[in-house]
Amino acid sequence: MIIGESLLNSVSEGIEKGGDKGINNLRQLEEHINAPKLGKMTGYSRGTISKKIEHPHLLKVEEIQKLAEVLRVTPERILKLAINEIAAIEADLKNKKG
């Protein structure tokens, strides 16, 4: 296995929990499981994973499904991480302008 069972369980729980103590967007997910490991887990390249984290609007349904499968959460949870990531990116851009 690419990551330990304990870490996988912790990440799955964090995604499910969300909120202040959970995982709320793709950058937070990457803080727990880096892009190279996510790539190995999903079969996608590190570059693809990094690109999708940086540009979550490019995530394909099949990629969302694969991430959900390997992280043991629903595709809806992964979609929510992507939507939250888009909002975080927009907020960062607004703060830089303002």
C-alpha positions in Angstrom: 0.0 0.0 0.0 1.2 3.5 -0.9 0.1 5.0 2.5 -0.6 3.4 5.8 -4.1 2.2 6.7 -4.1 4.6 9.7 -3.4 7.6 7.5 -6.0 6.6 5.0 -8.6 6.2 7.7 -7.6 9.6 9.2 -7.9 11.3 5.8 -11.2 9.6 5.0 -12.6 10.7 8.4 -11.2 14.3 7.9 -13.0 14.5 4.5 -16.2 13.3 6.0 -16.0 15.6 9.0 -15.1 18.8 7.2 -15.4 22.0 9.2 -12.7 23.4 11.5 -11.0 20.1 12.3 -11.6 18.3 8.9 -10.4 18.4 5.4 -12.3 21.1 3.4 -10.5 21.5 0.1 -8.0 19.9 -2.2 -5.0 21.8 -0.8 -5.8 20.5 2.7 -6.1 17.0 1.2 -2.6 17.4 -0.3 -1.2 18.5 3.1 -2.1 14.9 4.3 -1.3 13.0 1.1 1.0 14.7 -1.4 0.5 14.7 -5.1 3.0 11.9 -5.9 1.2 9.5 -3.5 -2.2 10.5 -4.7 -1.0 9.9 -8.2 0.2 6.4 -7.3 -3.0 5.6 -5.4 -5.2 6.7 -8.4 -3.0 5.7 -11.3 -2.8 9.3 -12.5 0.5 11.1 -12.8 1.8 13.4 -10.2 1.6 16.2 -12.8 -2.1 15.5 -13.4 -2.9 15.4 -9.7 -1.0 18.7 -9.1 -2.7 20.3 -12.1 -6.2 19.3 -10.8 -5.4 20.6 -7.3 -4.2 23.9 -8.7 -7.1 24.1 -11.3 -10.0 22.1 -9.7 -12.4 23.2 -12.4 -10.5 20.8 -14.7 -11.4 17.7 -12.6 -13.2 15.1 -14.7 -16.0 13.0 -13.3 -13.9 9.8 -13.7 -11.1 11.5 -11.7 -13.5 12.4 -8.9 -14.8 8.9 -8.8 -11.3 7.4 -8.7 -10.3 9.8 -5.8 -13.4 8.9 -4.0 -12.8 5.2 -4.4 -9.2 5.3 -3.2 -10.0 7.7 -0.3 -13.1 5.7 0.7 -15.5 8.6 0.6 -18.4 9.4 -1.8 -17.8 11.2 -5.0 -20.0 14.0 -3.6 -17.4 14.6 -0.9 -14.6 14.9 -3.5 -16.7 17.3 -5.6 -17.3 19.4 -2.4 -13.5 19.5 -1.9 -13.1 20.7 -5.5 -15.9 23.3 -5.1 -14.4 24.6 -1.9 -11.0 24.7 -3.5 -12.4 26.9 -6.3 -13.9 29.2 -3.7 -10.5 29.3 -1.8 -8.7 30.2 -5.0 -11.2 33.0 -5.8 -10.8 34.4 -2.3 -7.0 34.3 -2.6 -7.2 36.2 -5.9 -9.6 38.8 -4.4 -7.3 39.3 -1.4 -4.4 39.9 -3.7 -6.3 42.5 -5.7 -7.9 44.2 -2.7 
